[in-house]
Amino acid sequence: MREPTEVQQTRRDEGPTTERGAQRKSALLVAARRVFEQKGFIEATVKDITAQAGVAHGTFYIYFDTKEAAFTAVAHAVAEEMLAALSVPVASEEFPDRVRDALRRYVEAYRPNATVIGLIEQLATFSPNLRQLRLDIRTAFVQRTRRGIESMRARGLADPDLDVEYTAEALGTMLEYTCYLWFSLDREFDEPRLIDALSAIWEKAVIGKGR
């Protein structure tokens, strides 16, 4: 493949400079996500992406230098979508309601993005950039959980001897792996029953003898 021109490299680095360019890049990303979800990363090709987007093959290289670059952009978009969904303040002050809201929100954010998250998991084994991105998604939820537990402990509602940091890590891991089994490995769960069970574990872990 030929080296990009200076104009092409600038466009890749800084993004489109016109509305038409932004729309074209957005269409390529939508197409790329659809292709990656249908074929996986290994089997997907640039030709598949441009055919899905309805653009010329060369158009792809105006915005991305490789298939990997396109997937990285898709992965970042998914991460931003999930982080935005997890950052909305919880309305209720009651701990059981806050737990259920947080669990439901995580499930609802994970469900439509499960295929891309699964691909990020695979590629993160050899891509430091994607590994960090995957950790960023996880860290956002764990930190939110940690802040909630610290707030409860400050009000005397949580176990005073609780290791807040590692409890938040363990609860986050439990939820992550449950969603992975559910949406990526197709383990069937009854959603209301599962949310109830996870909520009960969460409450017992946090409240403990502090109740």
Sine and cosine of phi, psi and omega as CSV:
sin_phi,cos_phi,sin_psi,cos_psi,sin_omega,cos_omega
0.00,0.00,0.67,-0.74,-0.03,-1.00
-0.95,0.30,0.49,-0.87,0.06,-1.00
-0.91,0.42,0.59,-0.81,0.00,-1.00
-0.93,0.36,0.48,-0.88,0.10,-1.00
-0.95,0.32,0.20,-0.98,0.01,-1.00
-0.87,0.49,-0.64,0.77,0.00,-1.00
-0.90,0.43,-0.70,0.71,0.01,-1.00
-0.88,0.47,-0.69,0.72,-0.04,-1.00
-0.90,0.43,-0.65,0.76,0.04,-1.00
-0.88,0.47,-0.66,0.75,-0.01,-1.00
-0.91,0.42,-0.63,0.78,0.03,-1.00
-0.92,0.40,-0.66,0.76,-0.07,-1.00
-0.96,0.27,-0.65,0.76,-0.13,-0.99
-0.97,-0.24,-0.23,0.97,-0.01,-1.00
1.00,-0.04,0.20,-0.98,-0.03,-1.00
-0.88,0.48,0.54,-0.84,-0.01,-1.00
-0.97,-0.23,-0.11,0.99,0.02,-1.00
-0.82,-0.58,0.34,-0.94,0.02,-1.00
-0.89,0.46,-0.63,0.78,0.02,-1.00
-0.89,0.45,-0.68,0.74,0.03,-1.00
-0.89,0.45,-0.66,0.75,0.02,-1.00
-0.90,0.45,-0.64,0.77,0.00,-1.00
-0.92,0.39,-0.63,0.78,-0.01,-1.00
-0.92,0.39,-0.68,0.73,0.03,-1.00
-0.91,0.42,-0.65,0.76,0.04,-1.00
-0.87,0.49,-0.66,0.75,0.02,-1.00
-0.90,0.44,-0.62,0.78,0.04,-1.00
-0.90,0.43,-0.63,0.77,0.00,-1.00
-0.93,0.37,-0.65,0.76,0.06,-1.00
-0.88,0.47,-0.71,0.71,0.01,-1.00
-0.90,0.43,-0.68,0.73,-0.01,-1.00
-0.88,0.47,-0.69,0.72,0.02,-1.00
-0.87,0.49,-0.69,0.73,-0.01,-1.00
-0.89,0.46,-0.67,0.74,0.00,-1.00
-0.92,0.40,-0.71,0.71,0.00,-1.00
-0.89,0.46,-0.63,0.78,0.00,-1.00
-0.93,0.37,-0.56,0.83,-0.03,-1.00
-0.99,0.16,-0.64,0.77,-0.13,-0.99
-0.94,-0.33,-0.24,0.97,-0.15,-0.99
0.99,0.13,0.16,-0.99,-0.06,-1.00
-0.96,0.29,-0.70,0.71,-0.11,-0.99
-0.89,0.46,-0.71,0.70,-0.08,-1.00
-0.99,0.17,-0.36,0.93,-0.01,-1.00
-0.94,0.35,0.56,-0.83,0.04,-1.00
-0.78,-0.63,0.30,-0.96,0.08,-1.00
-0.87,0.49,-0.61,0.79,0.03,-1.00
-0.87,0.49,-0.65,0.76,0.05,-1.00
-0.87,0.50,-0.68,0.74,-0.06,-1.00
-0.92,0.39,-0.71,0.70,-0.02,-1.00
-0.93,0.37,-0.56,0.83,0.06,-1.00
-0.91,0.41,-0.66,0.75,0.02,-1.00
-0.91,0.42,-0.61,0.79,-0.02,-1.00
-0.99,0.15,-0.28,0.96,-0.02,-1.00
0.96,0.30,0.58,0.81,0.02,-1.00
-0.82,-0.58,0.23,-0.97,0.02,-1.00
-0.93,0.37,0.47,-0.88,-0.04,-1.00
-0.84,0.55,-0.66,0.75,-0.03,-1.00
-0.92,0.40,-0.39,0.92,0.00,-1.00
-0.87,0.49,-0.57,0.82,0.00,-1.00
-0.83,0.56,-0.68,0.73,-0.11,-0.99
-0.98,0.21,-0.08,1.00,0.15,-0.99
-0.94,0.33,-0.54,0.84,-0.11,-0.99
-0.94,-0.35,-0.43,0.90,-0.04,-1.00
-0.68,-0.74,0.59,-0.81,0.01,-1.00
-1.00,-0.01,-0.39,0.92,-0.01,-1.00
-0.54,-0.84,0.20,-0.98,0.12,-0.99
-0.88,0.48,-0.61,0.80,0.01,-1.00
-0.87,0.49,-0.64,0.77,0.01,-1.00
-0.90,0.43,-0.64,0.77,0.03,-1.00
-0.91,0.42,-0.67,0.74,0.01,-1.00
-0.91,0.42,-0.63,0.77,0.03,-1.00
-0.87,0.49,-0.65,0.76,0.04,-1.00
-0.91,0.42,-0.66,0.75,0.06,-1.00
-0.89,0.46,-0.70,0.72,-0.02,-1.00
-0.88,0.47,-0.66,0.75,0.03,-1.00
-0.90,0.43,-0.62,0.78,0.03,-1.00
-0.90,0.44,-0.65,0.76,0.03,-1.00
-0.90,0.43,-0.68,0.74,0.02,-1.00
-0.87,0.49,-0.70,0.72,0.02,-1.00
-0.89,0.45,-0.64,0.77,0.02,-1.00
-0.89,0.45,-0.71,0.70,-0.01,-1.00
-0.93,0.37,-0.68,0.73,-0.01,-1.00
-0.90,0.44,-0.60,0.80,0.04,-1.00
-0.91,0.41,-0.64,0.77,0.00,-1.00
-0.92,0.39,-0.55,0.84,-0.04,-1.00
-0.99,0.10,-0.22,0.98,-0.10,-1.00
-1.00,-0.05,-0.08,1.00,-0.01,-1.00
-0.93,0.36,0.75,-0.66,0.00,-1.00
-0.88,0.48,0.56,-0.83,0.04,-1.00
-1.00,0.06,0.73,-0.68,-0.10,-1.00
-0.96,0.28,-0.69,0.73,-0.12,-0.99
-0.97,0.24,0.52,-0.85,0.09,-1.00
-0.99,-0.11,-0.24,0.97,-0.02,-1.00
-0.97,0.26,0.76,-0.65,-0.09,-1.00
-0.84,0.54,-0.76,0.65,0.00,-1.00
-0.85,0.53,-0.63,0.78,0.01,-1.00
-0.94,0.35,-0.60,0.80,0.01,-1.00
-0.92,0.40,-0.64,0.77,0.02,-1.00
-0.89,0.46,-0.76,0.65,-0.03,-1.00
-0.89,0.46,-0.63,0.78,0.02,-1.00
-0.89,0.45,-0.69,0.73,-0.01,-1.00
-0.90,0.43,-0.67,0.74,-0.01,-1.00
-0.92,0.40,-0.72,0.69,0.02,-1.00
-0.88,0.47,-0.66,0.75,-0.03,-1.00
-0.89,0.45,-0.66,0.75,0.01,-1.00
-0.90,0.43,-0.71,0.70,0.02,-1.00
-0.87,0.50,-0.70,0.71,-0.03,-1.00
-0.92,0.38,-0.51,0.86,0.05,-1.00
-0.97,0.22,-0.57,0.82,-0.06,-1.00
-0.97,0.26,-0.67,0.75,-0.16,-0.99
-0.79,0.62,-0.82,0.57,-0.05,-1.00
-0.96,0.29,-0.22,0.98,-0.05,-1.00
-0.94,-0.33,0.13,0.99,-0.13,-0.99
-0.85,0.52,-0.66,0.75,-0.04,-1.00
-0.90,0.43,-0.71,0.71,0.01,-1.00
-0.92,0.39,-0.63,0.78,0.03,-1.00
-0.88,0.48,-0.66,0.75,0.04,-1.00
-0.88,0.48,-0.63,0.77,0.04,-1.00
-0.93,0.37,-0.61,0.79,0.06,-1.00
-0.87,0.48,-0.67,0.74,0.02,-1.00
-0.84,0.55,-0.71,0.70,-0.02,-1.00
-0.90,0.43,-0.74,0.67,-0.10,-1.00
-0.97,0.24,-0.36,0.93,-0.01,-1.00
-0.91,0.41,-0.31,0.95,0.00,-1.00
-0.92,0.39,-0.39,0.92,0.03,-1.00
-0.75,-0.66,0.11,0.99,0.04,-1.00
-0.86,-0.50,0.96,-0.27,0.01,-1.00
-0.84,0.54,-0.58,0.81,-0.01,-1.00
-0.90,0.44,-0.72,0.69,0.00,-1.00
-0.96,0.29,-0.52,0.85,0.07,-1.00
-0.88,0.48,-0.70,0.71,0.01,-1.00
-0.92,0.39,-0.63,0.78,0.03,-1.00
-0.88,0.47,-0.68,0.73,0.02,-1.00
-0.89,0.45,-0.66,0.76,0.02,-1.00
-0.92,0.39,-0.55,0.83,0.01,-1.00
-0.89,0.45,-0.66,0.75,0.02,-1.00
-0.88,0.47,-0.72,0.69,-0.02,-1.00
-0.91,0.42,-0.70,0.71,-0.05,-1.00
-0.87,0.49,-0.63,0.78,0.00,-1.00
-0.85,0.52,-0.69,0.72,-0.01,-1.00
-0.95,0.31,-0.67,0.74,-0.01,-1.00
-0.89,0.45,-0.67,0.75,0.00,-1.00
-0.91,0.40,-0.60,0.80,0.05,-1.00
-0.90,0.44,-0.67,0.74,0.03,-1.00
-0.89,0.45,-0.68,0.73,-0.01,-1.00
-0.88,0.48,-0.70,0.72,0.01,-1.00
-0.88,0.47,-0.63,0.78,0.02,-1.00
-0.90,0.44,-0.68,0.74,0.00,-1.00
-0.92,0.40,-0.67,0.74,0.01,-1.00
-0.89,0.46,-0.62,0.78,0.04,-1.00
-0.90,0.44,-0.67,0.74,0.02,-1.00
-0.91,0.42,-0.66,0.75,-0.02,-1.00
-0.92,0.40,-0.58,0.81,0.03,-1.00
-0.90,0.44,-0.47,0.88,0.01,-1.00
-1.00,-0.07,0.10,1.00,0.03,-1.00
0.97,0.23,0.37,0.93,-0.06,-1.00
-0.97,-0.23,-0.14,0.99,-0.02,-1.00
-0.88,-0.47,0.32,-0.95,0.04,-1.00
-0.82,0.57,0.88,-0.48,-0.05,-1.00
-0.92,0.40,-0.34,0.94,-0.01,-1.00
-1.00,-0.09,0.10,0.99,-0.07,-1.00
-0.92,0.39,0.69,-0.73,0.16,-0.99
-0.99,0.14,1.00,-0.08,-0.15,-0.99
-0.88,0.48,-0.72,0.70,-0.06,-1.00
-0.86,0.51,-0.78,0.62,-0.08,-1.00
-0.98,0.22,-0.45,0.89,0.10,-1.00
-0.91,0.42,-0.68,0.73,0.04,-1.00
-0.89,0.45,-0.64,0.77,0.04,-1.00
-0.89,0.45,-0.71,0.70,-0.04,-1.00
-0.92,0.40,-0.68,0.74,0.01,-1.00
-0.92,0.40,-0.62,0.78,0.05,-1.00
-0.90,0.44,-0.66,0.75,0.02,-1.00
-0.90,0.44,-0.67,0.74,0.03,-1.00
-0.85,0.53,-0.72,0.69,-0.03,-1.00
-0.93,0.35,-0.68,0.73,0.02,-1.00
-0.85,0.52,-0.76,0.65,-0.07,-1.00
-0.94,0.35,-0.56,0.83,0.07,-1.00
-0.87,0.49,-0.71,0.70,0.01,-1.00
-0.91,0.41,-0.58,0.81,0.03,-1.00
-0.90,0.44,-0.72,0.69,0.06,-1.00
-0.87,0.49,-0.68,0.74,-0.10,-0.99
-0.93,0.36,-0.81,0.58,-0.17,-0.98
-0.99,-0.12,-0.45,0.90,-0.03,-1.00
-0.99,-0.14,-0.58,0.81,-0.01,-1.00
-0.97,-0.23,0.06,1.00,0.10,-1.00
0.87,0.49,0.57,0.82,0.16,-0.99
-0.97,0.24,0.85,-0.53,-0.07,-1.00
-0.98,0.20,0.73,-0.68,0.07,-1.00
-0.73,-0.68,0.53,-0.85,0.19,-0.98
-0.99,0.11,0.92,-0.40,-0.18,-0.98
-0.86,0.51,-0.79,0.62,0.00,-1.00
-0.86,0.51,-0.65,0.76,0.01,-1.00
-0.91,0.41,-0.65,0.76,0.00,-1.00
-0.91,0.42,-0.71,0.70,0.02,-1.00
-0.87,0.49,-0.65,0.76,0.04,-1.00
-0.88,0.48,-0.70,0.72,-0.03,-1.00
-0.91,0.41,-0.71,0.70,0.02,-1.00
-0.89,0.45,-0.64,0.77,0.01,-1.00
-0.89,0.45,-0.67,0.74,0.00,-1.00
-0.89,0.45,-0.69,0.73,0.04,-1.00
-0.88,0.47,-0.69,0.72,-0.02,-1.00
-0.87,0.50,-0.74,0.68,-0.03,-1.00
-0.90,0.44,-0.70,0.72,-0.01,-1.00
-0.91,0.42,-0.61,0.79,0.00,-1.00
-0.91,0.42,-0.61,0.79,-0.09,-1.00
-1.00,0.07,-0.71,0.71,-0.08,-1.00
-0.97,0.23,-0.73,0.69,0.05,-1.00
0.74,0.67,-0.73,-0.68,-0.02,-1.00
-0.99,0.15,0.00,1.00,0.02,-1.00
-0.98,0.21,-0.15,0.99,-0.03,-1.00
-0.95,0.32,0.00,0.00,0.00,0.00
